[in-house]
């Protein structure tokens, strides 16, 4: 309970250069999660007690708060309610579909180029 309270109390702002982590941060933020940093050694120590780099539900009285912590990377944590978590799941699903569509389009284009089935360069 102390870790949940502490994590929720450190809501602020941070970012990471790593692309995958940055994608995760963008999805969480877009879903309504609040981001914070462990800006003191005490907060960082508490954050390290949480499961790292995965969303985990925590009971806070009669409410459930979902927390994503990254003590080693950005030294940040995200906290969201049930609505934010459900929105995150929808956004993640939409991103997966978009990523698959993008990969398929690249593969199709590569196949066209490999078989010479491209309008570019015909008749050269």
C-alpha positions in Angstrom: 0.0 0.0 0.0 2.9 2.4 0.8 4.5 1.6 -2.6 1.2 2.4 -4.4 0.7 5.6 -2.4 4.3 6.6 -3.1 4.2 5.8 -6.8 1.0 7.8 -7.2 2.5 10.7 -5.3 5.5 11.0 -7.7 3.5 11.9 -10.7 5.6 14.3 -12.8 7.3 14.2 -16.2 10.1 12.1 -17.8 11.2 10.5 -21.1 13.5 7.8 -22.4 15.5 7.6 -25.6 14.9 3.9 -26.1 12.3 3.5 -28.9 10.4 0.6 -27.4 10.2 2.2 -24.0 9.2 5.5 -25.6 6.4 3.7 -27.4 5.2 2.2 -24.2 5.3 5.6 -22.5 3.4 7.2 -25.4 0.7 4.5 -25.2 0.4 4.8 -21.4 0.2 8.6 -21.6 -2.3 8.5 -24.5 -4.5 6.2 -22.4 -4.6 8.5 -19.5 -1.9 7.2 -17.2 -0.1 9.8 -15.2 3.7 9.7 -15.4 6.1 10.5 -12.6 9.7 10.3 -11.7 11.6 9.0 -8.7 13.5 12.2 -8.0 14.8 11.3 -4.6 16.8 8.2 -3.5 13.8 7.2 -1.2 11.3 7.3 -4.1 13.7 5.3 -6.3 14.1 2.7 -3.6 10.3 2.3 -3.3 9.9 2.2 -7.1 12.5 -0.6 -7.3 10.2 -2.7 -5.0 7.5 -2.7 -7.7 7.5 -5.2 -10.6 9.5 -3.6 -13.4 8.3 -2.8 -17.0 4.9 -4.4 -16.8 1.5 -3.2 -15.9 0.4 -4.5 -12.5 -2.9 -3.9 -10.7 -2.7 -2.7 -7.1 -5.5 -2.4 -4.6 -5.9 1.1 -3.1 -8.9 0.9 -0.8 -11.9 0.0 -2.9 -10.2 1.1 -6.2 -7.7 -0.6 -8.4 -4.7 1.4 -9.7 -2.6 0.0 -12.5 1.1 0.8 -12.2 4.0 0.5 -14.7 7.4 1.1 -13.2 10.9 1.4 -14.8 13.3 2.2 -12.0 16.4 1.3 -14.1 15.5 3.0 -17.3 13.7 6.3 -17.1 13.3 6.1 -13.3 9.7 6.7 -13.9 6.3 5.2 -13.1 2.9 5.5 -14.6 -0.4 5.1 -12.7 -3.8 4.8 -14.1 -7.3 3.8 -13.2 -9.5 1.0 -14.7 -10.6 3.4 -17.5 -7.0 4.3 -18.4 -6.1 0.6 -18.4 -8.9 -0.4 -20.7 -8.0 2.4 -23.1 -4.4 1.3 -23.0 -5.4 -2.2 -24.0 -7.4 -0.8 -27.0 -4.6 1.4 -28.1 -2.1 -1.5 -27.8 -4.4 -3.7 -29.9 -4.7 -1.0 -32.5 -1.0 -0.5 -32.6 -0.4 -4.2 -33.1 -2.8 -4.2 -36.1 -1.1 -1.1 -37.6 2.4 -2.7 -37.1 1.2 -5.9 -38.8 -0.3 -4.0 -41.7 2.9 -2.0 -42.1 5.1 -5.2 -42.1 2.8 -6.8 -44.6 3.0 -3.7 -46.9 6.8 -3.8 -46.7 6.8 -7.5 -47.5 4.5 -7.0 -50.4 6.6 -4.2 -51.8 9.7 -6.4 -51.4 8.1 -9.3 -53.2 7.1 -6.9 -56.1 10.7 -5.7 -56.3 12.1 -9.2 -56.2 9.8 -10.5 -58.9 10.1 -7.4 -61.1 6.4 -6.8 -60.7 6.8 -3.0 -60.3 5.7 -0.2 -62.6 8.9 1.7 -61.6 11.7 0.9 -64.1 9.6 -0.9 -66.7 10.9 -0.6 -70.1 14.3 0.5 -69.0 
